Amino acid sequence: MHVSIRPLVPTSDLELDQYQALGTAIDEDSFGGSQSLTREQLRAAITDSPYWSTRRWVAVVETMEGGESIVGRASVFLPLQENRETIAVGASVHPAFRGRGIATALVEEALIPAIRESGRTLVEAYGEIPADGDPDSEELPVQRLAARLGITRKNLAVCRALPLPLEDSLLDALQAEVDPELGEYRLELWDGEIPEEHLEPYGLLMRQLELDDPDEDVEHEAPDYTPERIRESERRMRERGTVRITAVAVAPDGSFVGNSEVHLHDAPRSTLGWQENTLVMPEHRGHRLGLALKVATHRQLRERAPQLRSLVTWNSHVNPWMISINEKLGYEIRFRELVLQGRPQL
């Protein structure tokens, strides 16, 4: 089997269709669901922004009929406003073509040259391992690729997926659990954009989320979520057909002290959604706000996106509080994920 590595051609409709099909196969295998983007939505999703730039490659094999088929992908991600010494890299392969050296070819022919050309010194990547796998085993494919890149494990996360739809009885029971603890706190639910008057306080919540993230030894500079940055993110979400459900916790004094977001693709054939973040400010913890926020967004899902089969989230293995909340809701472990970083001499 001959494999060639080349840059993705986003102007080609045929190429985008194959790229989308590859993503669908990978997501169905990893998460139990997928998102169905139109060509224009996919083009919007892979376009650069004022805050980061990307490069993308594909692994192509010749079919028996004489055509070509995309069976692997690789990308680099370059932050432009913060973490400007970091280059994030990734490679993934169609489940039916794994174990044939395609990921190695993507690393050797695309990622390593791109790292050298970038001039950036901190390399970052993520890699899946089985739920019961030894994260430090040198036999894992991701560890072999990490060794070639000169990066090592800095954190270990767990990917969990929630089978949907949820039973109303479960959400009612969890709501009854949190109600006695809420006191004078209340929740607000937003479907779509952040209201203009709340942009600045919401940006502070988003920054605190990254400052609080229990990421062990990962080197990371938290962004400033300015109103302009939030609006740019919302514009991009609209272009790729993504809808955001947001719940915020409001303290007795009227300040925002917590949030939770769910992102989903608003199309009948899109069956996969993402639990993006949940935060409660440190001084307001102990009132079951994290669970209350998730119950609110998850209850909205049935009405907003009844076609969803799976909602996916990640937690660091050193975050037992959020893991406990997710387990109450019924999230099940899909795999574990290594967070890898290093300053290699390539």
CORJOJO-V67505 format. One record per residue. RES is the residue in one letter. SS is DSSP state (~ for helix, > for strand, _ for the rest). BURIAL is 1 if it has 24 or more other ideal C-beta (glycine too) atoms within 12 Angstrom, else 0. D_FIRST is the distance of its C-alpha to the first C-alpha in Angstrom with 2 decimals. Layout:
res->RES ss->SS burial->BURIAL d_first->D_FIRST
res->RES ss->SS burial->BURIAL d_first->D_FIRST
This chain:
res->M ss->_ burial->0 d_first->0.00
res->H ss->_ burial->0 d_first->3.78
res->V ss->> burial->1 d_first->6.45
res->S ss->> burial->0 d_first->10.01
res->I ss->> burial->1 d_first->13.20
res->R ss->> burial->0 d_first->16.34
res->P ss->> burial->1 d_first->19.68
res->L ss->_ burial->1 d_first->20.31
res->V ss->_ burial->0 d_first->22.36
res->P ss->_ burial->1 d_first->25.06
res->T ss->_ burial->0 d_first->26.90
res->S ss->_ burial->0 d_first->24.21
res->D ss->~ burial->0 d_first->25.08
res->L ss->~ burial->0 d_first->21.71
res->E ss->~ burial->1 d_first->20.02
res->L ss->~ burial->1 d_first->22.69
res->D ss->~ burial->0 d_first->22.30
res->Q ss->~ burial->1 d_first->18.61
res->Y ss->~ burial->1 d_first->19.66
res->Q ss->~ burial->1 d_first->22.45
res->A ss->~ burial->1 d_first->20.37
res->L ss->~ burial->1 d_first->18.15
res->G ss->~ burial->1 d_first->21.46
res->T ss->~ burial->1 d_first->22.91
res->A ss->~ burial->1 d_first->20.24
res->I ss->~ burial->1 d_first->20.61
res->D ss->~ burial->1 d_first->24.40
res->E ss->~ burial->1 d_first->24.80
res->D ss->~ burial->1 d_first->23.02
res->S ss->~ burial->1 d_first->25.04
res->F ss->~ burial->1 d_first->28.33
res->G ss->_ burial->1 d_first->28.83
res->G ss->_ burial->1 d_first->29.28
res->S ss->_ burial->1 d_first->28.07
res->Q ss->_ burial->1 d_first->29.62
res->S ss->_ burial->1 d_first->29.50
res->L ss->_ burial->1 d_first->30.02
res->T ss->_ burial->0 d_first->30.67
res->R ss->~ burial->0 d_first->28.93
res->E ss->~ burial->0 d_first->32.04
res->Q ss->~ burial->1 d_first->32.30
res->L ss->~ burial->1 d_first->28.76
res->R ss->~ burial->1 d_first->29.55
res->A ss->~ burial->0 d_first->32.71
res->A ss->~ burial->1 d_first->31.00
res->I ss->_ burial->1 d_first->28.73
res->T ss->_ burial->0 d_first->31.58
res->D ss->_ burial->0 d_first->33.35
res->S ss->> burial->1 d_first->36.86
res->P ss->_ burial->0 d_first->39.91
res->Y ss->_ burial->1 d_first->39.08
res->W ss->> burial->1 d_first->35.44
res->S ss->> burial->0 d_first->32.61
res->T ss->> burial->1 d_first->28.84
res->R ss->> burial->1 d_first->25.64
res->R ss->> burial->1 d_first->22.34
res->W ss->> burial->1 d_first->18.69
res->V ss->> burial->1 d_first->15.61
res->A ss->> burial->1 d_first->11.90
res->V ss->> burial->1 d_first->10.27
res->V ss->> burial->1 d_first->7.09
res->E ss->> burial->0 d_first->7.77
res->T ss->_ burial->0 d_first->9.27
res->M ss->_ burial->0 d_first->10.29
res->E ss->_ burial->0 d_first->13.59
res->G ss->_ burial->0 d_first->12.65
res->G ss->_ burial->0 d_first->13.32
res->E ss->> burial->0 d_first->11.85
res->S ss->> burial->1 d_first->11.97
res->I ss->> burial->1 d_first->13.10
res->V ss->> burial->1 d_first->11.89
res->G ss->> burial->1 d_first->13.76
res->R ss->> burial->1 d_first->16.97
res->A ss->> burial->1 d_first->19.24
res->S ss->> burial->1 d_first->22.89
res->V ss->> burial->1 d_first->25.99
res->F ss->> burial->1 d_first->29.49
res->L ss->> burial->1 d_first->32.58
res->P ss->> burial->1 d_first->36.02
res->L ss->_ burial->0 d_first->38.65
res->Q ss->_ burial->0 d_first->41.95
res->E ss->_ burial->0 d_first->41.68
res->N ss->_ burial->1 d_first->39.29
res->R ss->_ burial->0 d_first->38.76
res->E ss->_ burial->0 d_first->37.53
res->T ss->> burial->1 d_first->34.69
res->I ss->> burial->1 d_first->31.11
res->A ss->> burial->1 d_first->29.24
res->V ss->> burial->1 d_first->25.46
res->G ss->> burial->1 d_first->22.91
res->A ss->> burial->1 d_first->19.23
res->S ss->> burial->1 d_first->17.90
res->V ss->> burial->1 d_first->14.77
res->H ss->_ burial->1 d_first->14.71
res->P ss->~ burial->0 d_first->15.95
res->A ss->~ burial->0 d_first->13.34
res->F ss->~ burial->1 d_first->10.47
res->R ss->_ burial->0 d_first->12.66
res->G ss->_ burial->0 d_first->12.47
res->R ss->_ burial->0 d_first->8.94
res->G ss->_ burial->1 d_first->10.56
res->I ss->~ burial->1 d_first->10.40
res->A ss->~ burial->1 d_first->14.21
res->T ss->~ burial->1 d_first->14.65
res->A ss->~ burial->1 d_first->12.92
res->L ss->~ burial->1 d_first->15.24
res->V ss->~ burial->1 d_first->18.13
res->E ss->~ burial->1 d_first->17.72
res->E ss->~ burial->1 d_first->17.01
res->A ss->~ burial->1 d_first->19.12
res->L ss->~ burial->1 d_first->21.57
res->I ss->~ burial->1 d_first->22.96
res->P ss->~ burial->0 d_first->23.72
res->A ss->~ burial->1 d_first->25.28
res->I ss->~ burial->1 d_first->27.41
res->R ss->~ burial->0 d_first->28.67
res->E ss->~ burial->0 d_first->29.50
res->S ss->~ burial->1 d_first->31.34
res->G ss->_ burial->0 d_first->33.92
res->R ss->_ burial->1 d_first->34.20
res->T ss->_ burial->0 d_first->34.90
res->L ss->> burial->1 d_first->34.25
res->V ss->> burial->1 d_first->30.65
res->E ss->> burial->1 d_first->30.26
res->A ss->> burial->1 d_first->27.47
res->Y ss->> burial->1 d_first->27.29
res->G ss->> burial->1 d_first->25.12
res->E ss->> burial->1 d_first->25.25
res->I ss->> burial->1 d_first->26.12
res->P ss->_ burial->0 d_first->27.35
res->A ss->_ burial->0 d_first->31.00
res->D ss->_ burial->0 d_first->32.07
res->G ss->_ burial->0 d_first->29.77
res->D ss->_ burial->0 d_first->31.31
res->P ss->_ burial->1 d_first->30.85
res->D ss->_ burial->0 d_first->31.20
res->S ss->_ burial->0 d_first->28.84
res->E ss->_ burial->0 d_first->26.63
res->E ss->_ burial->0 d_first->24.07
res->L ss->_ burial->1 d_first->23.33
res->P ss->~ burial->1 d_first->20.04
res->V ss->~ burial->1 d_first->22.28
res->Q ss->~ burial->1 d_first->24.58
res->R ss->~ burial->0 d_first->21.98
res->L ss->~ burial->1 d_first->20.99
res->A ss->~ burial->1 d_first->24.74
res->A ss->~ burial->1 d_first->25.51
res->R ss->~ burial->1 d_first->23.18
res->L ss->~ burial->1 d_first->25.01
res->G ss->_ burial->1 d_first->28.36
res->I ss->_ burial->1 d_first->29.55
res->T ss->> burial->1 d_first->31.18
res->R ss->> burial->1 d_first->32.42
res->K ss->> burial->1 d_first->35.53
res->N ss->> burial->1 d_first->35.85
res->L ss->> burial->1 d_first->34.58
res->A ss->> burial->1 d_first->34.59
res->V ss->> burial->1 d_first->34.32
res->C ss->> burial->1 d_first->32.71
res->R ss->> burial->1 d_first->34.76
res->A ss->> burial->1 d_first->34.59
res->L ss->> burial->1 d_first->37.61
res->P ss->> burial->1 d_first->37.32
res->L ss->_ burial->1 d_first->39.29
res->P ss->_ burial->1 d_first->41.87
res->L ss->_ burial->1 d_first->44.38
res->E ss->_ burial->0 d_first->47.58
res->D ss->~ burial->0 d_first->50.66
res->S ss->~ burial->0 d_first->52.49
res->L ss->~ burial->0 d_first->50.23
res->L ss->~ burial->1 d_first->50.73
res->D ss->~ burial->0 d_first->54.46
res->A ss->~ burial->0 d_first->54.72
res->L ss->~ burial->1 d_first->53.00
res->Q ss->~ burial->1 d_first->55.22
res->A ss->~ burial->0 d_first->58.25
res->E ss->~ burial->0 d_first->57.08
res->V ss->~ burial->1 d_first->56.94
res->D ss->~ burial->0 d_first->59.98
res->P ss->~ burial->0 d_first->62.62
res->E ss->~ burial->0 d_first->60.95
res->L ss->~ burial->1 d_first->60.57
res->G ss->_ burial->0 d_first->64.24
res->E ss->_ burial->0 d_first->64.77
res->Y ss->_ burial->1 d_first->61.11
res->R ss->> burial->1 d_first->59.56
res->L ss->> burial->1 d_first->56.19
res->E ss->> burial->1 d_first->55.19
res->L ss->> burial->1 d_first->52.17
res->W ss->> burial->1 d_first->50.58
res->D ss->> burial->0 d_first->48.12
res->G ss->_ burial->0 d_first->46.59
res->E ss->_ burial->1 d_first->47.81
res->I ss->_ burial->1 d_first->49.93
res->P ss->_ burial->0 d_first->53.56
res->E ss->~ burial->0 d_first->54.78
res->E ss->~ burial->0 d_first->57.57
res->H ss->~ burial->1 d_first->55.23
res->L ss->~ burial->1 d_first->52.59
res->E ss->~ burial->0 d_first->54.01
res->P ss->~ burial->1 d_first->54.67
res->Y ss->~ burial->1 d_first->51.29
res->G ss->~ burial->1 d_first->49.65
res->L ss->~ burial->1 d_first->51.56
res->L ss->~ burial->1 d_first->50.16
res->M ss->~ burial->1 d_first->46.58
res->R ss->~ burial->1 d_first->47.23
res->Q ss->~ burial->1 d_first->48.90
res->L ss->~ burial->1 d_first->45.92
res->E ss->~ burial->0 d_first->43.74
res->L ss->~ burial->0 d_first->46.58
res->D ss->~ burial->1 d_first->46.96
res->D ss->_ burial->1 d_first->43.31
res->P ss->_ burial->1 d_first->43.14
res->D ss->_ burial->1 d_first->40.10
res->E ss->_ burial->0 d_first->41.16
res->D ss->_ burial->0 d_first->40.17
res->V ss->_ burial->1 d_first->38.13
res->E ss->_ burial->1 d_first->39.43
res->H ss->_ burial->1 d_first->40.02
res->E ss->_ burial->0 d_first->42.68
res->A ss->_ burial->0 d_first->43.85
res->P ss->_ burial->1 d_first->43.99
res->D ss->_ burial->0 d_first->47.16
res->Y ss->_ burial->1 d_first->46.82
res->T ss->_ burial->0 d_first->49.21
res->P ss->~ burial->0 d_first->50.20
res->E ss->~ burial->0 d_first->48.22
res->R ss->~ burial->1 d_first->45.06
res->I ss->~ burial->1 d_first->45.51
res->R ss->~ burial->0 d_first->46.13
res->E ss->~ burial->1 d_first->43.05
res->S ss->~ burial->1 d_first->40.97
res->E ss->~ burial->1 d_first->42.65
res->R ss->~ burial->0 d_first->42.00
res->R ss->~ burial->1 d_first->38.27
res->M ss->~ burial->1 d_first->38.36
res->R ss->~ burial->0 d_first->40.10
res->E ss->~ burial->0 d_first->37.56
res->R ss->_ burial->1 d_first->34.63
res->G ss->_ burial->1 d_first->36.70
res->T ss->> burial->1 d_first->37.38
res->V ss->> burial->1 d_first->40.71
res->R ss->> burial->1 d_first->42.44
res->I ss->> burial->1 d_first->44.95
res->T ss->> burial->1 d_first->47.11
res->A ss->> burial->1 d_first->49.87
res->V ss->> burial->1 d_first->52.29
res->A ss->> burial->1 d_first->54.97
res->V ss->> burial->1 d_first->58.35
res->A ss->_ burial->1 d_first->60.94
res->P ss->_ burial->0 d_first->64.67
res->D ss->_ burial->0 d_first->65.29
res->G ss->_ burial->0 d_first->62.79
res->S ss->_ burial->0 d_first->60.08
res->F ss->> burial->1 d_first->56.39
res->V ss->> burial->1 d_first->55.40
res->G ss->> burial->1 d_first->52.09
res->N ss->> burial->1 d_first->49.19
res->S ss->> burial->1 d_first->46.14
res->E ss->> burial->1 d_first->43.49
res->V ss->> burial->1 d_first->41.05
res->H ss->> burial->1 d_first->38.55
res->L ss->> burial->1 d_first->37.12
res->H ss->> burial->1 d_first->35.57
res->D ss->_ burial->1 d_first->38.20
res->A ss->_ burial->0 d_first->36.28
res->P ss->_ burial->0 d_first->36.61
res->R ss->_ burial->0 d_first->32.91
res->S ss->_ burial->1 d_first->32.63
res->T ss->_ burial->1 d_first->33.07
res->L ss->> burial->1 d_first->32.47
res->G ss->> burial->1 d_first->35.12
res->W ss->> burial->1 d_first->35.65
res->Q ss->> burial->1 d_first->38.66
res->E ss->> burial->1 d_first->38.76
res->N ss->> burial->1 d_first->41.81
res->T ss->> burial->1 d_first->45.11
res->L ss->> burial->1 d_first->47.89
res->V ss->> burial->1 d_first->51.54
res->M ss->_ burial->1 d_first->53.59
res->P ss->~ burial->0 d_first->54.73
res->E ss->~ burial->0 d_first->58.43
res->H ss->~ burial->1 d_first->57.92
res->R ss->_ burial->0 d_first->55.89
res->G ss->_ burial->0 d_first->57.42
res->H ss->_ burial->1 d_first->58.13
res->R ss->_ burial->1 d_first->54.97
res->L ss->~ burial->1 d_first->53.92
res->G ss->~ burial->1 d_first->50.22
res->L ss->~ burial->1 d_first->50.23
res->A ss->~ burial->1 d_first->52.49
res->L ss->~ burial->1 d_first->50.18
res->K ss->~ burial->1 d_first->47.17
res->V ss->~ burial->1 d_first->49.22
res->A ss->~ burial->1 d_first->50.30
res->T ss->~ burial->1 d_first->46.83
res->H ss->~ burial->1 d_first->45.35
res->R ss->~ burial->1 d_first->48.28
res->Q ss->~ burial->1 d_first->47.60
res->L ss->~ burial->1 d_first->44.00
res->R ss->~ burial->0 d_first->45.02
res->E ss->~ burial->0 d_first->47.09
res->R ss->~ burial->1 d_first->44.77
res->A ss->_ burial->1 d_first->41.36
res->P ss->_ burial->0 d_first->41.81
res->Q ss->_ burial->1 d_first->38.20
res->L ss->_ burial->1 d_first->36.83
res->R ss->_ burial->1 d_first->35.31
res->S ss->> burial->1 d_first->34.49
res->L ss->> burial->1 d_first->36.05
res->V ss->> burial->1 d_first->34.27
res->T ss->> burial->1 d_first->35.87
res->W ss->> burial->1 d_first->35.47
res->N ss->> burial->1 d_first->38.20
res->S ss->> burial->1 d_first->38.53
res->H ss->_ burial->1 d_first->39.33
res->V ss->_ burial->0 d_first->42.65
res->N ss->_ burial->1 d_first->43.79
res->P ss->~ burial->0 d_first->45.46
res->W ss->~ burial->1 d_first->47.62
res->M ss->~ burial->1 d_first->44.91
res->I ss->~ burial->1 d_first->42.93
res->S ss->~ burial->0 d_first->46.11
res->I ss->~ burial->1 d_first->46.51
res->N ss->~ burial->1 d_first->42.96
res->E ss->~ burial->0 d_first->43.43
res->K ss->~ burial->1 d_first->46.70
res->L ss->~ burial->1 d_first->44.89
res->G ss->_ burial->1 d_first->42.31
res->Y ss->_ burial->1 d_first->39.20
res->E ss->> burial->0 d_first->36.76
res->I ss->> burial->1 d_first->34.38
res->R ss->> burial->1 d_first->30.69
res->F ss->> burial->1 d_first->29.43
res->R ss->> burial->1 d_first->30.67
res->E ss->> burial->1 d_first->29.62
res->L ss->> burial->1 d_first->29.95
res->V ss->> burial->1 d_first->31.51
res->L ss->> burial->1 d_first->30.46
res->Q ss->> burial->1 d_first->32.25
res->G ss->> burial->1 d_first->32.99
res->R ss->_ burial->0 d_first->34.05
res->P ss->_ burial->1 d_first->31.44
res->Q ss->_ burial->0 d_first->31.74
res->L ss->_ burial->1 d_first->28.32
